[in-house]
Amino acid sequence: MAMSTHSSQSAAWTAKTFADPSDFTMALDDADRESLHRAVAAWREGGADTPVETLTREDLPLGPLDARLEALYEEIRSGRGFAVISGLPSDDTSLEDFTAAVWAIGARLGTAISQSAAGELIGHVIDATADDPTPRMFRSNLELRAHNDITAMLSLACWNTSKSGGESVIVSGVSVHDEIERRAPHLLELLYRGYHYHRMGEEGPDEEESTPYRIPVFANVDGDLSVRYQRSGIAAGHRALGLPLSEADIEAFNLFDEVALDPRNRIVFTLGRGSMMILNNYVALHARKRFVNYTDPAKSRRLVRMWHDAPDFRRVPKEFNHFAANGVPPQEGKHCTFDFRQLYEDDPAATGGVPDMQLGDAAHG
Protein backbone atom coordinates (compact mmCIF):
# COMPACT_ATOMS: atom_id res chain seq x y z
CA MET A 1 0.00 0.00 0.00
CA ALA A 2 2.97 2.32 -0.21
CA MET A 3 2.52 5.48 -2.21
CA SER A 4 5.26 4.41 -4.59
CA THR A 5 3.12 1.48 -5.72
CA HIS A 6 0.48 3.66 -7.37
CA SER A 7 0.90 5.57 -10.60
CA SER A 8 -1.86 8.15 -10.17
CA GLN A 9 0.30 11.15 -9.32
CA SER A 10 -1.25 13.25 -12.09
CA ALA A 11 -4.46 13.31 -10.02
CA ALA A 12 -2.66 14.05 -6.73
CA TRP A 13 -3.04 17.83 -6.76
CA THR A 14 -3.56 20.28 -3.91
CA ALA A 15 -4.94 23.81 -3.68
CA LYS A 16 -1.60 25.43 -4.47
CA THR A 17 -1.45 23.51 -7.77
CA PHE A 18 -3.84 26.08 -9.20
CA ALA A 19 -3.17 29.81 -9.07
CA ASP A 20 -6.64 30.63 -10.34
CA PRO A 21 -9.80 28.83 -11.54
CA SER A 22 -8.70 29.58 -15.11
CA ASP A 23 -6.03 26.91 -14.57
CA PHE A 24 -8.70 24.22 -14.66
CA THR A 25 -11.32 25.97 -16.82
CA MET A 26 -11.92 25.69 -20.56
CA ALA A 27 -13.64 28.90 -21.68
CA LEU A 28 -15.93 28.55 -24.66
CA ASP A 29 -15.68 31.27 -27.29
CA ASP A 30 -18.29 32.61 -29.69
CA ALA A 31 -17.48 29.94 -32.29
CA ASP A 32 -17.93 27.18 -29.69
CA ARG A 33 -21.28 28.60 -28.59
CA GLU A 34 -22.37 28.86 -32.21
CA SER A 35 -21.52 25.17 -32.68
CA LEU A 36 -23.72 24.30 -29.71
CA HIS A 37 -26.52 26.56 -30.98
CA ARG A 38 -26.41 24.85 -34.39
CA ALA A 39 -26.50 21.39 -32.87
CA VAL A 40 -29.51 22.24 -30.70
CA ALA A 41 -31.26 23.99 -33.63
CA ALA A 42 -30.76 20.90 -35.81
CA TRP A 43 -32.37 18.77 -33.11
CA ARG A 44 -35.35 21.12 -32.98
CA GLU A 45 -35.71 21.27 -36.75
CA GLY A 46 -35.64 17.49 -36.86
CA GLY A 47 -38.52 17.40 -34.40
CA ALA A 48 -37.91 18.28 -30.80
CA ASP A 49 -40.41 15.60 -29.81
CA THR A 50 -37.41 13.29 -30.16
CA PRO A 51 -36.14 12.96 -26.57
CA VAL A 52 -32.73 14.55 -26.24
CA GLU A 53 -31.68 11.52 -24.16
CA THR A 54 -31.82 9.39 -27.33
CA LEU A 55 -29.40 11.57 -29.28
CA THR A 56 -25.81 10.51 -29.97
CA ARG A 57 -22.75 12.64 -30.65
CA GLU A 58 -23.33 11.99 -34.36
CA ASP A 59 -26.80 13.54 -34.01
CA LEU A 60 -25.23 16.62 -32.39
CA PRO A 61 -22.11 17.54 -34.39
CA LEU A 62 -19.98 20.23 -32.78
CA GLY A 63 -17.34 20.85 -35.44
CA PRO A 64 -13.96 22.11 -34.14
CA LEU A 65 -15.26 22.02 -30.55
CA ASP A 66 -15.05 18.24 -30.74
CA ALA A 67 -11.25 18.27 -30.68
CA ARG A 68 -11.17 20.54 -27.61
CA LEU A 69 -13.62 18.29 -25.79
CA GLU A 70 -11.65 15.17 -26.67
CA ALA A 71 -8.54 16.73 -25.12
CA LEU A 72 -10.59 17.70 -22.07
CA TYR A 73 -11.86 14.13 -21.74
CA GLU A 74 -8.28 12.85 -21.60
CA GLU A 75 -7.46 15.37 -18.87
CA ILE A 76 -10.43 14.07 -16.89
CA ARG A 77 -9.66 10.40 -17.56
CA SER A 78 -5.90 10.32 -17.01
CA GLY A 79 -4.79 13.81 -15.94
CA ARG A 80 -5.89 15.87 -12.96
CA GLY A 81 -9.33 14.20 -12.99
CA PHE A 82 -11.65 17.21 -13.32
CA ALA A 83 -12.37 20.29 -15.40
CA VAL A 84 -14.75 23.23 -15.62
CA ILE A 85 -16.24 24.52 -18.87
CA SER A 86 -17.45 28.12 -18.86
CA GLY A 87 -19.48 30.11 -21.34
CA LEU A 88 -22.20 27.63 -22.28
CA PRO A 89 -25.19 29.28 -24.02
CA SER A 90 -27.46 30.35 -21.16
CA ASP A 91 -28.76 33.84 -21.99
CA ASP A 92 -31.70 34.24 -24.36
CA THR A 93 -32.27 30.51 -24.37
CA SER A 94 -34.58 28.06 -22.65
CA LEU A 95 -33.73 25.54 -19.95
CA GLU A 96 -34.65 22.82 -22.46
CA ASP A 97 -32.15 24.09 -25.04
CA PHE A 98 -29.50 24.60 -22.35
CA THR A 99 -30.04 20.99 -21.27
CA ALA A 100 -29.68 19.83 -24.89
CA ALA A 101 -26.36 21.69 -25.16
CA VAL A 102 -25.19 20.02 -21.93
CA TRP A 103 -26.25 16.65 -23.34
CA ALA A 104 -24.24 17.34 -26.51
CA ILE A 105 -21.12 17.92 -24.43
CA GLY A 106 -21.87 14.90 -22.26
CA ALA A 107 -22.12 12.73 -25.37
CA ARG A 108 -18.37 13.35 -25.82
CA LEU A 109 -17.67 11.84 -22.40
CA GLY A 110 -19.26 8.45 -22.98
CA THR A 111 -22.63 6.86 -22.35
CA ALA A 112 -25.15 8.48 -20.02
CA ILE A 113 -26.15 6.10 -17.23
CA SER A 114 -29.14 6.01 -14.90
CA GLN A 115 -28.89 8.18 -11.77
CA SER A 116 -31.88 6.74 -9.91
CA ALA A 117 -34.35 3.88 -9.83
CA ALA A 118 -36.60 6.08 -12.00
CA GLY A 119 -34.04 5.66 -14.78
CA GLU A 120 -33.33 9.36 -15.23
CA LEU A 121 -30.41 10.13 -17.51
CA ILE A 122 -30.71 13.88 -16.96
CA GLY A 123 -31.18 14.98 -13.37
CA HIS A 124 -31.93 18.40 -11.91
CA VAL A 125 -30.18 19.42 -8.71
CA ILE A 126 -32.68 21.57 -6.83
CA ASP A 127 -33.97 21.97 -3.30
CA ALA A 128 -36.95 19.61 -3.38
CA THR A 129 -37.49 19.39 0.38
CA ALA A 130 -40.82 21.25 0.21
CA ASP A 131 -42.26 18.49 -1.99
CA ASP A 132 -40.31 15.41 -0.99
CA PRO A 133 -39.96 14.54 2.72
CA THR A 134 -37.03 12.16 2.12
CA PRO A 135 -35.11 13.52 -0.86
CA ARG A 136 -31.67 12.36 -1.80
CA MET A 137 -29.15 14.68 -0.21
CA PHE A 138 -28.31 16.52 -3.42
CA ARG A 139 -32.00 17.49 -3.75
CA SER A 140 -31.91 19.54 -0.56
CA ASN A 141 -30.17 22.76 0.39
CA LEU A 142 -28.01 20.95 2.95
CA GLU A 143 -24.25 21.01 2.91
CA LEU A 144 -22.70 17.93 1.33
CA ARG A 145 -19.36 16.68 2.65
CA ALA A 146 -16.71 15.42 0.26
CA HIS A 147 -17.95 12.27 -1.46
CA ASN A 148 -18.16 10.32 -4.72
CA ASP A 149 -21.24 9.39 -6.69
CA ILE A 150 -21.61 5.83 -7.98
CA THR A 151 -20.55 6.53 -11.54
CA ALA A 152 -17.37 6.84 -13.57
CA MET A 153 -17.91 10.51 -14.45
CA LEU A 154 -20.18 13.23 -13.10
CA SER A 155 -21.13 16.47 -14.83
CA LEU A 156 -22.99 19.40 -13.28
CA ALA A 157 -24.02 22.39 -15.38
CA CYS A 158 -25.40 25.55 -13.76
CA TRP A 159 -28.63 27.07 -15.03
CA ASN A 160 -29.32 29.22 -11.94
CA THR A 161 -27.13 30.03 -8.95
CA SER A 162 -28.50 30.41 -5.42
CA LYS A 163 -28.98 33.72 -3.61
CA SER A 164 -26.09 32.81 -1.33
CA GLY A 165 -23.94 29.80 -0.54
CA GLY A 166 -23.82 26.68 -2.69
CA GLU A 167 -20.09 26.94 -3.39
CA SER A 168 -18.56 23.89 -5.05
CA VAL A 169 -15.62 22.07 -3.49
CA ILE A 170 -13.37 19.56 -5.28
CA VAL A 171 -10.73 17.41 -3.58
CA SER A 172 -8.21 14.95 -4.95
CA GLY A 173 -8.93 11.51 -3.50
CA VAL A 174 -5.38 10.50 -4.41
CA SER A 175 -3.97 13.35 -2.31
CA VAL A 176 -6.27 12.36 0.59
CA HIS A 177 -4.93 8.80 0.37
CA ASP A 178 -1.32 9.89 0.34
CA GLU A 179 -1.79 12.26 3.29
CA ILE A 180 -3.50 9.54 5.35
CA GLU A 181 -0.60 7.24 4.56
CA ARG A 182 1.84 9.85 5.83
CA ARG A 183 -0.11 10.60 8.99
CA ALA A 184 -1.82 7.33 9.97
CA PRO A 185 -0.84 4.42 7.71
CA HIS A 186 -2.45 1.92 10.09
CA LEU A 187 -5.89 3.28 9.10
CA LEU A 188 -5.40 2.52 5.41
CA GLU A 189 -5.94 -1.19 6.01
CA LEU A 190 -9.51 -0.47 7.16
CA LEU A 191 -10.17 1.85 4.25
CA TYR A 192 -8.84 -0.65 1.71
CA ARG A 193 -11.01 -3.38 3.30
CA GLY A 194 -14.08 -1.21 2.79
CA TYR A 195 -17.65 -1.00 4.07
CA HIS A 196 -21.25 -1.91 3.34
CA TYR A 197 -23.46 0.78 1.79
CA HIS A 198 -27.18 1.38 2.08
CA ARG A 199 -28.96 1.29 -1.28
CA MET A 200 -31.42 4.00 -0.19
CA GLY A 201 -34.52 2.01 -1.08
CA GLU A 202 -33.55 1.70 -4.75
CA GLU A 203 -32.55 -1.95 -4.67
CA GLY A 204 -34.09 -4.49 -7.06
CA PRO A 205 -36.49 -7.24 -6.00
CA ASP A 206 -33.64 -9.74 -5.56
CA GLU A 207 -31.23 -7.31 -3.90
CA GLU A 208 -30.67 -6.56 -0.22
CA GLU A 209 -31.20 -3.09 1.23
CA SER A 210 -27.46 -2.81 1.93
CA THR A 211 -24.62 -4.16 -0.16
CA PRO A 212 -23.79 -7.69 1.08
CA TYR A 213 -20.20 -7.07 0.01
CA ARG A 214 -17.73 -4.47 1.22
CA ILE A 215 -16.90 -1.54 -1.03
CA PRO A 216 -13.32 -0.33 -0.59
CA VAL A 217 -12.73 3.34 0.12
CA PHE A 218 -9.37 3.05 -1.64
CA ALA A 219 -8.43 0.49 -4.27
CA ASN A 220 -5.26 -0.01 -6.28
CA VAL A 221 -5.72 -1.94 -9.52
CA ASP A 222 -2.49 -2.34 -11.49
CA GLY A 223 -1.23 0.98 -10.16
CA ASP A 224 -4.43 2.94 -10.72
CA LEU A 225 -5.43 4.31 -7.31
CA SER A 226 -9.16 4.99 -7.02
CA VAL A 227 -11.52 6.11 -4.27
CA ARG A 228 -15.16 5.47 -3.41
CA TYR A 229 -16.46 7.31 -0.34
CA GLN A 230 -19.86 8.43 0.88
CA ARG A 231 -19.82 8.48 4.67
CA SER A 232 -23.53 8.67 5.42
CA GLY A 233 -24.20 5.79 3.01
CA ILE A 234 -21.69 3.69 4.95
CA ALA A 235 -23.23 4.65 8.30
CA ALA A 236 -26.70 3.76 7.02
CA GLY A 237 -25.54 0.47 5.51
CA HIS A 238 -23.85 -0.76 8.68
CA ARG A 239 -26.76 0.39 10.82
CA ALA A 240 -29.21 -1.58 8.67
CA LEU A 241 -27.03 -4.70 8.82
CA GLY A 242 -26.51 -4.43 12.58
CA LEU A 243 -22.76 -4.19 12.09
CA PRO A 244 -21.54 -1.31 14.24
CA LEU A 245 -18.57 0.62 12.99
CA SER A 246 -15.54 0.41 15.26
CA GLU A 247 -13.79 3.34 16.91
CA ALA A 248 -10.94 2.80 14.45
CA ASP A 249 -13.38 3.00 11.51
CA ILE A 250 -14.75 6.29 12.78
CA GLU A 251 -11.22 7.53 13.39
CA ALA A 252 -10.42 6.72 9.76
CA PHE A 253 -13.51 8.59 8.51
CA ASN A 254 -12.77 11.58 10.70
CA LEU A 255 -9.23 11.77 9.37
CA PHE A 256 -10.46 11.35 5.78
CA ASP A 257 -12.87 14.26 6.25
CA GLU A 258 -10.27 16.38 8.02
CA VAL A 259 -7.76 15.92 5.20
CA ALA A 260 -10.39 16.46 2.50
CA LEU A 261 -11.58 19.72 4.08
CA ASP A 262 -8.12 21.09 4.80
CA PRO A 263 -7.87 24.39 2.86
CA ARG A 264 -4.50 23.23 1.58
CA ASN A 265 -6.12 20.27 -0.17
CA ARG A 266 -9.43 21.58 -1.51
CA ILE A 267 -10.37 24.03 -4.20
CA VAL A 268 -13.49 26.14 -3.69
CA PHE A 269 -15.35 28.09 -6.34
CA THR A 270 -18.80 29.22 -7.36
CA LEU A 271 -20.09 27.37 -10.41
CA GLY A 272 -21.64 30.28 -12.27
CA ARG A 273 -24.53 30.32 -14.69
CA GLY A 274 -23.49 28.70 -17.96
CA SER A 275 -20.61 26.80 -16.36
CA MET A 276 -20.24 23.02 -16.17
CA MET A 277 -17.91 20.94 -14.03
CA ILE A 278 -16.90 17.41 -14.97
CA LEU A 279 -15.29 14.97 -12.53
CA ASN A 280 -13.53 11.66 -12.80
CA ASN A 281 -15.49 10.14 -9.97
CA TYR A 282 -12.78 7.59 -9.23
CA VAL A 283 -10.09 10.14 -8.32
CA ALA A 284 -11.95 13.37 -7.41
CA LEU A 285 -14.43 13.98 -4.61
CA HIS A 286 -16.88 16.86 -4.52
CA ALA A 287 -18.76 18.74 -1.83
CA ARG A 288 -21.20 21.63 -1.63
CA LYS A 289 -21.82 24.41 0.82
CA ARG A 290 -25.34 24.90 2.21
CA PHE A 291 -27.27 27.48 0.19
CA VAL A 292 -30.17 29.93 0.41
CA ASN A 293 -32.49 30.32 -2.55
CA TYR A 294 -34.21 33.38 -3.96
CA THR A 295 -37.88 33.71 -3.01
CA ASP A 296 -38.79 33.71 -6.72
CA PRO A 297 -38.97 30.00 -7.73
CA ALA A 298 -37.91 30.91 -11.28
CA LYS A 299 -34.56 32.05 -9.88
CA SER A 300 -34.01 29.04 -7.61
CA ARG A 301 -30.69 27.23 -7.79
CA ARG A 302 -30.74 24.58 -10.52
CA LEU A 303 -27.97 22.42 -11.89
CA VAL A 304 -28.34 19.92 -14.72
CA ARG A 305 -26.69 16.65 -13.70
CA MET A 306 -25.49 13.71 -15.77
CA TRP A 307 -23.61 10.52 -14.95
CA HIS A 308 -21.38 8.98 -17.61
CA ASP A 309 -19.41 5.82 -18.22
CA ALA A 310 -17.05 4.82 -21.00
CA PRO A 311 -15.29 1.59 -21.96
CA ASP A 312 -11.82 1.21 -20.46
CA PHE A 313 -12.22 4.47 -18.55
CA ARG A 314 -10.37 3.24 -15.46
CA ARG A 315 -9.50 -0.08 -13.86
CA VAL A 316 -11.55 -0.32 -10.66
CA PRO A 317 -12.90 -3.21 -8.55
CA LYS A 318 -16.34 -4.49 -9.53
CA GLU A 319 -17.30 -3.93 -5.87
CA PHE A 320 -17.27 -0.18 -6.52
CA ASN A 321 -20.75 -0.65 -8.00
CA HIS A 322 -23.56 -0.56 -5.47
CA PHE A 323 -25.73 -2.55 -7.86
CA ALA A 324 -25.17 -5.09 -10.62
CA ALA A 325 -24.15 -2.29 -12.97
CA ASN A 326 -22.62 1.14 -12.63
CA GLY A 327 -25.05 3.87 -11.62
CA VAL A 328 -28.53 3.03 -10.31
CA PRO A 329 -30.36 0.59 -12.58
CA PRO A 330 -34.04 1.45 -13.22
CA GLN A 331 -36.46 -0.28 -10.86
CA GLU A 332 -40.14 0.36 -11.60
CA GLY A 333 -41.97 1.87 -8.65
CA LYS A 334 -38.80 2.39 -6.61
CA HIS A 335 -37.38 5.68 -5.35
CA CYS A 336 -35.06 6.92 -2.64
CA THR A 337 -36.81 6.50 0.72
CA PHE A 338 -33.93 6.81 3.16
CA ASP A 339 -34.10 9.74 5.59
CA PHE A 340 -30.54 11.01 5.89
CA ARG A 341 -31.55 13.98 8.04
CA GLN A 342 -32.81 11.52 10.65
CA LEU A 343 -29.65 9.44 10.31
CA TYR A 344 -27.52 12.49 11.17
CA GLU A 345 -29.55 12.91 14.38
CA ASP A 346 -29.54 9.22 15.28
CA ASP A 347 -25.88 8.46 14.62
CA PRO A 348 -23.71 11.60 14.70
CA ALA A 349 -20.55 9.60 15.41
CA ALA A 350 -20.76 7.31 12.37
CA THR A 351 -22.07 9.98 10.00
CA GLY A 352 -19.82 12.72 11.31
CA GLY A 353 -22.90 14.82 12.01
CA VAL A 354 -24.33 17.54 9.80
CA PRO A 355 -21.31 18.94 7.95
CA ASP A 356 -20.24 22.57 8.20
CA MET A 357 -17.20 23.33 6.10
CA GLN A 358 -16.68 26.96 7.14
CA LEU A 359 -15.39 27.78 3.69
CA GLY A 360 -14.95 31.50 3.98
CA ASP A 361 -14.53 33.40 0.72
CA ALA A 362 -14.75 31.33 -2.44
CA ALA A 363 -13.15 31.90 -5.79
CA HIS A 364 -15.49 32.34 -8.74
CA GLY A 365 -15.57 30.19 -11.82
Rosetta blueprint (number, residue, H / E / L):
1 M L
2 A L
3 M H
4 S H
5 T H
6 H L
7 S L
8 S L
9 Q H
10 S H
11 A H
12 A L
13 W L
14 T L
15 A H
16 K H
17 T H
18 F L
19 A L
20 D L
21 P H
22 S H
23 D H
24 F H
25 T E
26 M E
27 A E
28 L L
29 D L
30 D H
31 A H
32 D H
33 R H
34 E H
35 S H
36 L H
37 H H
38 R H
39 A H
40 V H
41 A H
42 A H
43 W H
44 R H
45 E H
46 G L
47 G L
48 A L
49 D L
50 T L
51 P L
52 V H
53 E H
54 T H
55 L L
56 T L
57 R L
58 E L
59 D L
60 L L
61 P L
62 L L
63 G L
64 P L
65 L H
66 D H
67 A H
68 R H
69 L H
70 E H
71 A H
72 L H
73 Y H
74 E H
75 E H
76 I H
77 R H
78 S H
79 G L
80 R L
81 G L
82 F E
83 A E
84 V E
85 I E
86 S E
87 G L
88 L L
89 P L
90 S L
91 D L
92 D L
93 T L
94 S L
95 L H
96 E H
97 D H
98 F H
99 T H
100 A H
101 A H
102 V H
103 W H
104 A H
105 I H
106 G H
107 A L
108 R L
109 L L
110 G L
111 T E
112 A E
113 I E
114 S L
115 Q L
116 S L
117 A L
118 A L
119 G L
120 E L
121 L L
122 I L
123 G E
124 H E
125 V E
126 I L
127 D L
128 A L
129 T L
130 A L
131 D L
132 D L
133 P L
134 T L
135 P L
136 R L
137 M H
138 F H
139 R H
140 S L
141 N L
142 L L
143 E L
144 L E
145 R E
146 A E
147 H E
148 N L
149 D L
150 I L
151 T L
152 A L
153 M E
154 L E
155 S E
156 L E
157 A E
158 C E
159 W E
160 N E
161 T L
162 S L
163 K L
164 S E
165 G E
166 G L
167 E L
168 S E
169 V E
170 I E
171 V E
172 S E
173 G H
174 V H
175 S H
176 V H
177 H H
178 D H
179 E H
180 I H
181 E H
182 R H
183 R H
184 A L
185 P H
186 H H
187 L H
188 L H
189 E H
190 L H
191 L H
192 Y H
193 R H
194 G L
195 Y E
196 H L
197 Y L
198 H E
199 R L
200 M L
201 G L
202 E L
203 E L
204 G L
205 P L
206 D L
207 E L
208 E L
209 E L
210 S E
211 T L
212 P L
213 Y L
214 R L
215 I E
216 P L
217 V L
218 F E
219 A E
220 N E
221 V E
222 D L
223 G L
224 D E
225 L E
226 S E
227 V E
228 R L
229 Y L
230 Q L
231 R H
232 S H
233 G H
234 I H
235 A H
236 A H
237 G H
238 H H
239 R H
240 A H
241 L H
242 G L
243 L L
244 P L
245 L L
246 S L
247 E H
248 A H
249 D H
250 I H
251 E H
252 A H
253 F H
254 N H
255 L H
256 F H
257 D H
258 E H
259 V H
260 A H
261 L H
262 D L
263 P L
264 R L
265 N L
266 R E
267 I E
268 V E
269 F E
270 T E
271 L L
272 G L
273 R L
274 G L
275 S L
276 M E
277 M E
278 I E
279 L E
280 N E
281 N L
282 Y L
283 V L
284 A E
285 L E
286 H E
287 A E
288 R E
289 K L
290 R L
291 F E
292 V E
293 N L
294 Y L
295 T L
296 D L
297 P H
298 A H
299 K H
300 S L
301 R L
302 R E
303 L E
304 V E
305 R E
306 M E
307 W E
308 H E
309 D E
310 A L
311 P L
312 D L
313 F L
314 R L
315 R L
316 V L
317 P L
318 K H
319 E H
320 F H
321 N L
322 H L
323 F L
324 A L
325 A L
326 N L
327 G L
328 V L
329 P L
330 P L
331 Q L
332 E L
333 G L
334 K L
335 H L
336 C L
337 T L
338 F L
339 D L
340 F H
341 R H
342 Q H
343 L H
344 Y H
345 E H
346 D H
347 D L
348 P H
349 A H
350 A H
351 T H
352 G L
353 G L
354 V L
355 P L
356 D L
357 M L
358 Q L
359 L L
360 G L
361 D L
362 A L
363 A E
364 H E
365 G L
